[in-house]
Amino acid sequence: MPLIHTTVLSSGNAAAAQAAFDGLLKSDLILFVTLGDGTGPATVAQMADGLLGDPTDEMHGVWARAPADIAVQVAAIPTSPGISVDLTAPDIAFAIGRTRPATGTRTITGVITAGGPAPDFVDLQSCLDSALI
């Protein structure tokens, strides 16, 4: 099925992937970012796309099939306490909240790792909900 609410970043052109990701970060949408290329990430991206609602919603998906392409940008995004994203580890997805008025920054609020059982809709919704707080 086609992804309706998700932007798939170029995996063959790092500059294009970085530019597209930067544009999405500037949009101030709540972002659900899926990492990696393979059946696991493809399933997560498809499941998340179904949770993201209509295109006018405040949430959007991003699928970075080549996570290293956006590693510098991700490293520059602050994380909530107790949250870390390691693009060299088996992290499979994370959520980025909207810009916080008090700080003027966005924050990574939830992470789904690939080390355990395959994530289900509850895991994805919980990660997305963390960005709404």
C-alpha positions in Angstrom: 0.0 0.0 0.0 1.2 3.5 -0.7 2.3 5.8 2.1 -0.1 8.7 2.3 1.1 10.7 5.3 4.8 9.8 5.1 7.7 11.4 3.3 10.3 8.8 2.2 13.7 10.4 2.2 16.0 9.7 -0.7 18.4 6.9 0.2 20.7 7.5 -2.7 21.3 11.2 -2.3 22.3 12.4 1.2 22.0 16.1 0.4 18.4 15.6 -0.8 17.5 13.6 2.3 19.0 16.3 4.5 17.2 19.1 2.7 13.8 17.2 2.9 14.3 16.4 6.6 15.3 20.0 7.3 12.1 21.2 5.6 10.0 18.9 7.7 11.7 20.0 10.9 10.9 23.6 10.0 7.3 22.7 9.4 6.6 22.3 13.1 4.6 19.2 12.5 4.8 16.4 15.0 7.0 13.9 13.2 7.2 10.1 13.5 10.6 9.1 12.0 11.1 5.5 10.9 14.7 4.4 10.5 16.3 1.7 8.2 15.6 -0.2 5.1 14.1 -3.7 5.3 10.9 -5.5 6.2 10.9 -4.4 9.8 11.2 -0.6 9.1 8.8 -0.9 6.1 6.2 -2.5 8.4 6.6 0.2 11.0 6.4 3.0 8.4 3.2 1.5 7.0 1.6 1.0 10.4 2.6 4.6 11.5 1.2 6.0 8.2 -2.2 4.5 9.1 -2.1 6.3 12.5 -1.2 9.7 11.3 -4.6 10.8 10.2 -5.5 13.1 7.3 -3.0 15.3 5.5 -4.2 18.4 7.4 -3.3 16.9 10.8 -0.4 18.2 12.8 1.4 14.8 12.5 3.5 13.5 9.6 5.7 10.5 9.0 9.2 10.4 7.8 11.0 7.2 6.6 14.8 7.5 6.6 15.9 4.4 4.8 19.5 5.5 5.1 19.6 6.9 8.7 23.2 8.0 8.4 22.1 10.6 5.9 20.3 12.5 8.7 22.5 11.6 11.6 24.0 15.1 12.1 20.5 16.7 12.1 19.1 14.1 14.5 22.1 14.5 16.9 21.3 18.2 17.1 17.7 17.7 18.3 17.5 17.7 22.1 15.9 14.6 23.8 13.5 14.3 26.6 15.0 13.0 29.9 15.8 9.3 29.7 15.5 9.3 25.9 18.4 8.7 23.5 18.6 7.9 19.8 21.6 6.0 18.5 21.4 5.7 14.7 24.1 3.0 14.8 22.0 0.9 17.2 18.8 -0.9 16.5 16.5 2.0 17.1 13.7 1.7 14.6 11.7 4.9 15.1 11.3 8.0 17.2 8.9 10.9 17.6 9.7 14.6 17.5 7.4 17.1 19.2 6.4 20.5 18.1 8.5 23.6 18.9 8.2 24.4 22.6 7.3 28.1 23.0 9.4 28.4 26.2 12.6 27.2 24.6 12.0 27.6 20.8 13.3 24.0 20.3 11.9 20.7 19.2 12.5 17.6 21.3 12.7 13.9 20.6 10.1 12.5 22.9 9.9 8.8 22.3 11.9 6.0 20.8 11.0 2.5 19.6 13.9 0.0 19.6 14.2 -3.0 17.3 15.8 -5.2 20.0 12.6 -6.7 21.4 9.4 -8.0 19.9 8.1 -6.3 16.8 6.3 -3.1 17.7 2.5 -3.1 17.5 0.0 -0.2 17.0 0.0 0.4 20.8 3.8 1.0 20.8 3.5 3.3 17.8 0.6 5.2 19.3 2.4 5.5 22.7 5.5 7.0 20.9 3.3 9.4 19.0 1.4 10.4 22.1 4.7 11.3 23.8 5.1 14.1 21.3 1.7 15.5 22.1 2.5 16.3 25.7 
